[in-house]
Amino acid sequence: MQTVRVILVREGTPDPPVTTPDEVVDLLRERLQDLDREHFVVLHLDARHAPTGLDTVSIGTLSASLAHPREAFKAAILSSAAAVILAHNHPSGDVTPSKDDADLTRRMVEAGRIIGIEVIDHIIIGDGHHLSFRERGLI
C-alpha cells in the first residue's frame, strides 16, 4: 500500500475579492479568449471571495468540453476553497449557453451544495463579451 501526502503551497500575493462577473472576466479573459478549443476552468475563492487558485479541468473540442464534478471540485477541496466560479470559453465567440452548459451548471451547483463549496457563478467568455449564469438568473 502506498502512502499519499498532499501539501498545499501558496505562492504570490493574495488577490482582492471578486464581486462582479466583469472582475472575473478581467482575471480570465487572457487565458480563455482566442483559444481554438473549449477550456473549462474553476476559479477557487476563499471565504471573502478572493481568488486563491485556478484549475483547468478540461480542454475539449471546438464546440464541447467534458467536465465532471469529481474533477471540478478535486483541486477546490484540496485548496480548502469556500466557493468557486466556473468558467469556459466558446471559440465561436457566441456566448449563448447550450443545453449541455445548463445541464453541467445544474450538476456542479448540486455537487457543490452536497460537499459544502458554493458555486457562485458560471461564466462563458466569447469574442469580446461574456455571459454570467448568475446575472441571467440561471443559478
Protein Blocks (a to p, Z undefined) as FASTA:
>chain_A
ZZdddddddedjdddddfbfklmmmmmmmmmgopabdcdddddddfkopafbdcdfbdcd
fkbccddfklmmmmmmmnopabdcdddddfkopacdcfklmmmmmmmmmmmmmnopacfb
acdddehiacdfklnopZZ
